[in-house]
Amino acid sequence: MPHTGGDGDPLWIRYVDWCSARVARRFLELTPDEIWERSEGASGARASASIADLARSLSVTLYHELALPRYAEWRALYEADPARFDAELSEG
């Protein structure tokens, strides 16, 4: 997730929250077998990969599959209609 905002940029933090919620929602839609199969594929089937490595790899894969906007694009969309994103974040 490349970004151009400063570490204290509240919109960057909001963007990360929004992306994380979208990825987590998609993660929870997968069956345990799908998670395992896709994690193995995302990690390159490394036998030594930890569960954290597998989850991290799958999360990055899901981020790209969801075609989430990069920060600059998201920021422009957010500034045009913050209520839309605020509502999505409040849904959990």
Secondary structure, 3 states (H helix, E strand, C coil): CCCCCCCCCHHHHHHHHHHHHHHHHHHHHCCHHHHHHHHHHHCCCCCCCCHHHHHHHHHHHHHHHCCCCCHHHHHHHHHHCHHHHHHHHHHC
